[in-house]
Amino acid sequence: MRAPGWSSWSRALAIVIAVLAVVDPAVTTARRRRPVVAVVAADPRGDSVLARHVSDQLSEDFRVVPARFPTADVTVVAGDALPRSLDGIGSPAFAVHKDDARRPLTLTALSVPSTAVLSARVPVRVSVRARGVAGRTMSTTVRTSGALQQVMTTPIASADTLITLLLDLAPPARGVTAVHVEAELSGDSATARSTRVAADAAVDVGGRAASVHFFDARPTWQSTFVRRALERDPRFVVVGRIATSRNIEMRIGNAPTMVANARALDGFDVVVVGAPDALTSAQVAGLSTFMRRRGGSVVLLLNQRIRGPAEELTRVASWRYVRVDSGVRLSVPAADTGRWRATQLLYPTMLPEGADALITFGSVATGSASDTSPPSAVVWSVPFGAGRLLVSGALDAWRYRERDVSAFERVWQRLVADAAAVAPPPLMVRVARNALAPGERTELLVAQRDLVLEPSAVRAATSRARATAMLETMDDSTSVRSAAPRRAVRLWPGTIPGTFRGTLEAPPNVGPLRLTITVDSTRAEVPLLSAPSFTGPADDGRAVLGAWASARGGRLVSEAQLDDLRDEMVQRVRATTRRERWHPMRSPWWIAPFALALSLEWWLRRRRGLP
């Protein structure tokens, strides 16, 4: 009996492979699987280096995926703040922030009004986080179009502190103007390390002035001199109504006939009330509605103890009155007010909940050297519905108003400007950043003031609106529209009726931009700037980041603690061995031996001369 030749064996092998392909057998094996770790950069541009460092440190013990991976065993966020979107991030989650030694200064916030008047000073609010540099000094500068506007030097008192500064600038010309702020840390010696952080913003010079209405139930010196201070500031358009007697009144400008009608106040940002103790119940109700529904600000200039209906506005249970022979020095943050004084002070025993102290005085006001009580708030503000209430208890501060030696005028101009800034316009537009690099994106939020602040029943009945947004390029700082084509920005309805959301992308060309938004018949314009070197303030969200990581079963660590983090993750998430069933015939590689067997059988038959 002849043994089967190679041709028979190759034919048999091909037949066996074909049969196995039809049967599709399953094989059970034990496989060792390394845990999967997803490393996510909080800011794809600023935190990419930190994310790569984290990935390199974890790659020896884990399978690292440098992107969002919902089914990952662990997620690690690299950065100093939460990512803009948390979609695709699973649990548990850890967070790694940059070493403090590498970033002793962090410019966390830069606030500049979107519009300003050409001949007025523009306030610039800057917040800088300083870590590990106690005893050093910080120099903050403000520039517009390369020209130096202001320099402020601030000592750093503690190892971890948030420094908030209020600077100002004089707009050089009309149009969209770039504002550049730098904070530099320097030591006393030549060998001390120096660090610089910066951020940019834009302001539209030549915008609308704030509208302020003065209402005096009877003439008062305090209201008179505050009004004169605002009339000298081009940032304000001031009108007024002063009741000089029962049936006689004096009007300044086109002032409304009454404040009891809240609708008559809709065109104003701020209402300043002199002699609030003389307000009637109807007038108090109108001012309350103005704050709640319009979102405006009301300033109460006290000249004596509040009695009657106005007590409902302040919500203060008890007051204290202090009178001294010499003027008491009043302290205002971020302003030169050392020479602003008063001899008669009226202040609440305890501030209402949520109130902020704006101007304070120390224990010297009581005349007791042993009094160590904290400073009392003589000027304070508190949220009131959608608006804000500001109360001044410096009853005779107007006596110390000499322009050459007192800050009375400057302080009141700033207080009212801040109060006007929080009063929303008819169409509220919020852009996360108004200074962008070409191609950079930012979030856009649009809201109709009257619709958002109306009760839910009215809001539901009138919530249909059409919104359009158009981005235009300006030729130069004069804000003349260029011949470049306009770009439409898509807006989507928000979760709240009357709101819209969108994403704006800066065009490739650089220069001033203007975003025009129209909702029904209401129109708003927002200035923007596009330049390659622009940077925005860094989010200092470590506290939120740490709380988020703890809620996800992890914790917040520094870049220097990556070894400890790796050891902790190895203990918590170990490699697993599991039995898996797999089908070898479903792999495309089985075709290789099948084709080889057929080719060998064909070659042998041809060699023997067989068909």
WOVENTA-V325862 format. One record per residue. N is the residue number from 0. SS is DSSP state (alpha for helix, beta for strand, coil for the rest). PSI is psi in whole degrees, -180 to 180 (none if undefined). Layout:
# WOVENTA-V325862
n = [N & N]
ss = [SS & SS]
psi = [PSI & PSI]
This chain:
# WOVENTA-V325862
n = [0 & 1 & 2 & 3 & 4 & 5 & 6 & 7 & 8 & 9 & 10 & 11 & 12 & 13 & 14 & 15 & 16 & 17 & 18 & 19 & 20 & 21 & 22 & 23 & 24 & 25 & 26 & 27 & 28 & 29 & 30 & 31 & 32 & 33 & 34 & 35 & 36 & 37 & 38 & 39 & 40 & 41 & 42 & 43 & 44 & 45 & 46 & 47 & 48 & 49 & 50 & 51 & 52 & 53 & 54 & 55 & 56 & 57 & 58 & 59 & 60 & 61 & 62 & 63 & 64 & 65 & 66 & 67 & 68 & 69 & 70 & 71 & 72 & 73 & 74 & 75 & 76 & 77 & 78 & 79 & 80 & 81 & 82 & 83 & 84 & 85 & 86 & 87 & 88 & 89 & 90 & 91 & 92 & 93 & 94 & 95 & 96 & 97 & 98 & 99 & 100 & 101 & 102 & 103 & 104 & 105 & 106 & 107 & 108 & 109 & 110 & 111 & 112 & 113 & 114 & 115 & 116 & 117 & 118 & 119 & 120 & 121 & 122 & 123 & 124 & 125 & 126 & 127 & 128 & 129 & 130 & 131 & 132 & 133 & 134 & 135 & 136 & 137 & 138 & 139 & 140 & 141 & 142 & 143 & 144 & 145 & 146 & 147 & 148 & 149 & 150 & 151 & 152 & 153 & 154 & 155 & 156 & 157 & 158 & 159 & 160 & 161 & 162 & 163 & 164 & 165 & 166 & 167 & 168 & 169 & 170 & 171 & 172 & 173 & 174 & 175 & 176 & 177 & 178 & 179 & 180 & 181 & 182 & 183 & 184 & 185 & 186 & 187 & 188 & 189 & 190 & 191 & 192 & 193 & 194 & 195 & 196 & 197 & 198 & 199 & 200 & 201 & 202 & 203 & 204 & 205 & 206 & 207 & 208 & 209 & 210 & 211 & 212 & 213 & 214 & 215 & 216 & 217 & 218 & 219 & 220 & 221 & 222 & 223 & 224 & 225 & 226 & 227 & 228 & 229 & 230 & 231 & 232 & 233 & 234 & 235 & 236 & 237 & 238 & 239 & 240 & 241 & 242 & 243 & 244 & 245 & 246 & 247 & 248 & 249 & 250 & 251 & 252 & 253 & 254 & 255 & 256 & 257 & 258 & 259 & 260 & 261 & 262 & 263 & 264 & 265 & 266 & 267 & 268 & 269 & 270 & 271 & 272 & 273 & 274 & 275 & 276 & 277 & 278 & 279 & 280 & 281 & 282 & 283 & 284 & 285 & 286 & 287 & 288 & 289 & 290 & 291 & 292 & 293 & 294 & 295 & 296 & 297 & 298 & 299 & 300 & 301 & 302 & 303 & 304 & 305 & 306 & 307 & 308 & 309 & 310 & 311 & 312 & 313 & 314 & 315 & 316 & 317 & 318 & 319 & 320 & 321 & 322 & 323 & 324 & 325 & 326 & 327 & 328 & 329 & 330 & 331 & 332 & 333 & 334 & 335 & 336 & 337 & 338 & 339 & 340 & 341 & 342 & 343 & 344 & 345 & 346 & 347 & 348 & 349 & 350 & 351 & 352 & 353 & 354 & 355 & 356 & 357 & 358 & 359 & 360 & 361 & 362 & 363 & 364 & 365 & 366 & 367 & 368 & 369 & 370 & 371 & 372 & 373 & 374 & 375 & 376 & 377 & 378 & 379 & 380 & 381 & 382 & 383 & 384 & 385 & 386 & 387 & 388 & 389 & 390 & 391 & 392 & 393 & 394 & 395 & 396 & 397 & 398 & 399 & 400 & 401 & 402 & 403 & 404 & 405 & 406 & 407 & 408 & 409 & 410 & 411 & 412 & 413 & 414 & 415 & 416 & 417 & 418 & 419 & 420 & 421 & 422 & 423 & 424 & 425 & 426 & 427 & 428 & 429 & 430 & 431 & 432 & 433 & 434 & 435 & 436 & 437 & 438 & 439 & 440 & 441 & 442 & 443 & 444 & 445 & 446 & 447 & 448 & 449 & 450 & 451 & 452 & 453 & 454 & 455 & 456 & 457 & 458 & 459 & 460 & 461 & 462 & 463 & 464 & 465 & 466 & 467 & 468 & 469 & 470 & 471 & 472 & 473 & 474 & 475 & 476 & 477 & 478 & 479 & 480 & 481 & 482 & 483 & 484 & 485 & 486 & 487 & 488 & 489 & 490 & 491 & 492 & 493 & 494 & 495 & 496 & 497 & 498 & 499 & 500 & 501 & 502 & 503 & 504 & 505 & 506 & 507 & 508 & 509 & 510 & 511 & 512 & 513 & 514 & 515 & 516 & 517 & 518 & 519 & 520 & 521 & 522 & 523 & 524 & 525 & 526 & 527 & 528 & 529 & 530 & 531 & 532 & 533 & 534 & 535 & 536 & 537 & 538 & 539 & 540 & 541 & 542 & 543 & 544 & 545 & 546 & 547 & 548 & 549 & 550 & 551 & 552 & 553 & 554 & 555 & 556 & 557 & 558 & 559 & 560 & 561 & 562 & 563 & 564 & 565 & 566 & 567 & 568 & 569 & 570 & 571 & 572 & 573 & 574 & 575 & 576 & 577 & 578 & 579 & 580 & 581 & 582 & 583 & 584 & 585 & 586 & 587 & 588 & 589 & 590 & 591 & 592 & 593 & 594 & 595 & 596 & 597 & 598 & 599 & 600 & 601 & 602 & 603 & 604 & 605 & 606 & 607 & 608 & 609 & 610]
ss = [coil & coil & coil & coil & coil & alpha & alpha & alpha & alpha & alpha & alpha & alpha & alpha & alpha & alpha & alpha & alpha & alpha & alpha & alpha & alpha & alpha & alpha & coil & coil & coil & beta & beta & beta & beta & beta & beta & beta & coil & coil & beta & beta & beta & beta & beta & beta & coil & coil & coil & coil & coil & coil & alpha & alpha & alpha & alpha & alpha & alpha & alpha & alpha & alpha & alpha & alpha & coil & coil & coil & coil & beta & beta & beta & coil & coil & coil & coil & coil & coil & coil & coil & beta & beta & beta & beta & beta & coil & coil & coil & coil & coil & coil & coil & coil & coil & coil & coil & coil & coil & coil & beta & beta & beta & beta & beta & coil & coil & coil & coil & coil & coil & coil & beta & beta & beta & beta & beta & beta & beta & beta & coil & coil & beta & beta & coil & coil & coil & coil & beta & beta & beta & beta & beta & beta & beta & beta & beta & beta & beta & coil & coil & coil & coil & coil & beta & beta & beta & beta & beta & beta & beta & beta & coil & coil & beta & beta & beta & beta & beta & beta & beta & beta & beta & coil & coil & coil & coil & beta & beta & beta & beta & beta & beta & beta & beta & beta & beta & beta & coil & coil & coil & coil & beta & beta & beta & beta & beta & beta & beta & beta & beta & beta & beta & beta & coil & coil & coil & coil & coil & coil & coil & coil & beta & beta & beta & beta & beta & beta & beta & beta & beta & beta & beta & coil & coil & coil & coil & beta & beta & beta & beta & beta & beta & beta & coil & coil & coil & coil & alpha & alpha & alpha & alpha & alpha & alpha & alpha & alpha & alpha & alpha & alpha & coil & coil & coil & coil & beta & beta & beta & beta & beta & beta & beta & beta & coil & coil & coil & coil & coil & beta & beta & beta & beta & coil & coil & coil & coil & coil & coil & coil & coil & coil & alpha & alpha & alpha & alpha & coil & coil & coil & coil & beta & beta & beta & beta & beta & coil & alpha & alpha & alpha & coil & coil & alpha & alpha & alpha & alpha & alpha & alpha & alpha & alpha & alpha & alpha & alpha & alpha & alpha & alpha & coil & coil & beta & beta & beta & beta & beta & coil & coil & coil & coil & coil & coil & alpha & alpha & alpha & alpha & alpha & alpha & alpha & coil & coil & coil & coil & beta & beta & beta & beta & beta & beta & beta & beta & beta & beta & beta & coil & beta & beta & coil & coil & coil & coil & coil & coil & coil & coil & beta & beta & beta & beta & beta & beta & beta & beta & coil & coil & coil & coil & coil & coil & coil & beta & beta & beta & beta & beta & beta & coil & alpha & alpha & alpha & alpha & coil & coil & coil & coil & coil & coil & coil & coil & coil & beta & beta & beta & beta & beta & beta & beta & beta & beta & coil & coil & beta & beta & beta & beta & beta & beta & coil & beta & coil & coil & alpha & alpha & alpha & alpha & coil & coil & coil & coil & coil & coil & coil & alpha & alpha & alpha & alpha & alpha & alpha & alpha & alpha & alpha & alpha & alpha & alpha & alpha & alpha & coil & coil & coil & coil & coil & beta & beta & beta & beta & beta & coil & coil & coil & beta & beta & coil & coil & coil & coil & beta & beta & beta & beta & beta & beta & beta & beta & alpha & alpha & alpha & alpha & alpha & coil & coil & alpha & alpha & alpha & alpha & alpha & alpha & coil & coil & coil & coil & coil & beta & beta & beta & beta & beta & beta & beta & beta & coil & coil & coil & coil & coil & coil & beta & coil & coil & coil & coil & coil & beta & beta & coil & coil & beta & beta & beta & coil & coil & coil & coil & coil & beta & beta & beta & beta & beta & beta & beta & coil & coil & coil & coil & coil & beta & beta & beta & beta & beta & beta & beta & beta & beta & coil & coil & beta & beta & beta & beta & beta & beta & beta & beta & beta & coil & coil & coil & coil & coil & coil & coil & coil & coil & coil & coil & alpha & alpha & alpha & alpha & alpha & alpha & alpha & alpha & alpha & alpha & coil & coil & coil & coil & beta & beta & beta & alpha & alpha & alpha & alpha & alpha & alpha & alpha & alpha & alpha & alpha & alpha & alpha & alpha & alpha & coil & coil & coil & beta & beta & beta & beta & beta & beta & beta & coil & alpha & alpha & alpha & coil & coil & coil & alpha & alpha & alpha & alpha & alpha & alpha & alpha & alpha & alpha & alpha & alpha & alpha & alpha & alpha & alpha & alpha & alpha & alpha & coil & coil & coil & coil]
psi = [126 & 139 & 146 & 137 & -179 & -32 & -41 & -40 & -42 & -37 & -41 & -39 & -43 & -40 & -41 & -44 & -40 & -42 & -43 & -38 & -36 & -41 & -34 & 67 & 156 & 141 & 132 & 126 & 161 & 122 & 142 & 124 & 126 & 143 & 147 & 127 & 125 & 124 & 121 & 126 & 124 & -44 & 111 & -28 & -49 & -22 & 11 & -37 & -44 & -40 & -40 & -38 & -43 & -44 & -42 & -38 & -29 & -10 & -23 & -32 & -12 & 160 & 109 & 130 & 113 & 53 & 174 & 135 & 98 & -31 & 13 & 150 & -35 & 146 & 134 & 121 & 125 & 119 & -178 & 5 & 168 & 149 & 159 & -34 & 137 & 12 & 139 & 12 & 119 & -168 & 152 & 163 & 136 & 166 & 140 & 122 & 163 & 152 & 138 & -31 & -26 & -25 & 77 & -25 & 137 & 117 & 102 & -24 & 140 & 114 & 120 & 135 & 143 & -27 & 154 & 159 & 141 & -44 & 11 & 155 & 140 & 122 & 139 & 115 & 125 & 136 & 128 & 129 & 124 & 129 & 132 & 23 & 38 & 141 & -10 & 177 & 152 & 132 & 125 & 129 & 149 & 129 & 149 & 123 & 37 & -10 & 133 & 130 & -47 & 148 & 133 & 130 & 130 & 128 & 147 & 117 & -35 & 170 & -28 & 105 & 152 & 117 & 123 & 124 & 145 & 105 & -180 & 166 & 159 & 115 & 132 & -29 & 170 & 158 & -174 & 120 & 136 & 136 & 123 & 124 & 133 & 139 & 124 & 134 & 129 & 151 & -178 & -22 & 165 & -22 & -5 & 146 & 142 & 134 & 143 & 134 & 153 & 161 & 157 & 155 & 178 & 146 & 138 & 104 & 131 & 16 & -171 & 137 & 152 & 140 & 122 & 132 & 123 & 127 & 117 & 116 & -21 & 156 & 137 & 147 & -39 & -50 & -37 & -46 & -29 & -41 & -42 & -35 & -39 & -32 & -25 & -3 & 119 & -5 & -11 & 145 & 114 & 130 & 164 & 162 & 120 & 120 & 107 & -26 & -171 & -43 & 12 & 135 & 160 & 133 & 143 & 113 & -161 & 69 & 145 & 157 & -26 & 154 & -4 & -27 & 105 & -31 & -29 & -15 & 0 & -28 & 1 & 149 & -37 & 140 & 120 & 125 & 120 & 148 & 59 & -18 & -17 & 6 & 146 & 170 & -39 & -39 & -39 & -41 & -39 & -41 & -39 & -43 & -38 & -40 & -43 & -46 & -36 & -26 & 17 & 175 & 141 & 131 & 122 & 117 & 96 & 142 & 0 & 178 & 131 & 131 & 155 & -155 & -28 & -18 & -27 & -26 & -44 & -33 & 40 & 128 & -43 & 151 & 157 & 141 & 131 & 135 & 129 & 160 & -43 & 155 & 141 & 133 & 128 & 141 & 125 & 125 & 143 & 33 & 151 & 87 & 21 & -25 & 12 & 123 & 169 & 152 & -19 & 121 & 135 & 121 & 154 & 143 & -39 & 129 & 147 & 158 & 132 & 1 & 151 & 132 & 122 & -40 & 130 & 167 & 153 & -170 & -11 & -21 & -26 & -14 & 6 & 122 & -22 & -4 & 117 & 23 & 154 & 162 & 143 & 149 & 114 & -24 & 125 & 162 & 156 & 141 & 142 & 95 & -130 & -9 & -156 & 144 & 130 & 131 & 131 & 122 & 12 & 86 & -39 & 32 & -22 & -20 & -23 & 58 & 12 & 128 & -30 & -24 & -5 & 151 & 15 & -48 & -45 & -40 & -44 & -33 & -39 & -42 & -46 & -35 & -42 & -38 & -37 & -31 & -29 & -8 & 118 & 143 & 172 & -36 & 110 & 125 & 126 & 121 & 128 & -40 & 132 & 3 & 115 & 154 & 153 & 130 & -9 & 147 & 153 & 154 & 148 & 132 & 128 & 136 & 138 & 117 & -54 & -35 & -39 & -37 & -5 & 159 & 159 & -35 & -45 & -37 & -41 & -31 & -22 & 36 & 2 & 127 & 154 & 131 & 136 & 148 & 136 & 131 & 124 & 149 & 133 & 151 & -42 & -166 & -10 & -2 & 34 & 129 & 132 & 174 & -1 & 147 & 145 & 152 & 130 & 141 & 123 & 133 & 141 & 143 & 138 & 179 & -27 & 130 & 137 & 2 & 152 & 148 & 154 & 172 & 124 & 134 & 127 & 139 & 165 & -28 & 152 & 159 & -177 & 144 & 161 & 126 & 118 & 124 & 133 & 126 & 111 & -117 & 3 & 136 & 143 & 147 & 138 & 128 & 144 & 160 & 141 & 123 & 147 & -29 & 3 & 140 & 149 & 167 & 146 & 136 & 120 & 69 & 39 & -37 & -45 & -39 & -43 & -41 & -39 & -44 & -40 & -39 & -25 & 12 & 12 & -154 & 171 & 129 & 163 & 168 & -30 & -14 & 22 & -34 & -42 & -39 & -42 & -43 & -41 & -41 & -35 & -40 & -36 & -36 & 98 & 158 & 140 & 148 & 124 & 151 & 128 & 142 & 129 & 155 & 102 & -31 & -9 & -8 & 142 & -12 & -19 & -18 & -29 & -53 & -31 & -46 & -37 & -41 & -44 & -41 & -40 & -42 & -40 & -41 & -40 & -41 & -39 & -35 & -32 & -2 & 16 & 151 & none]
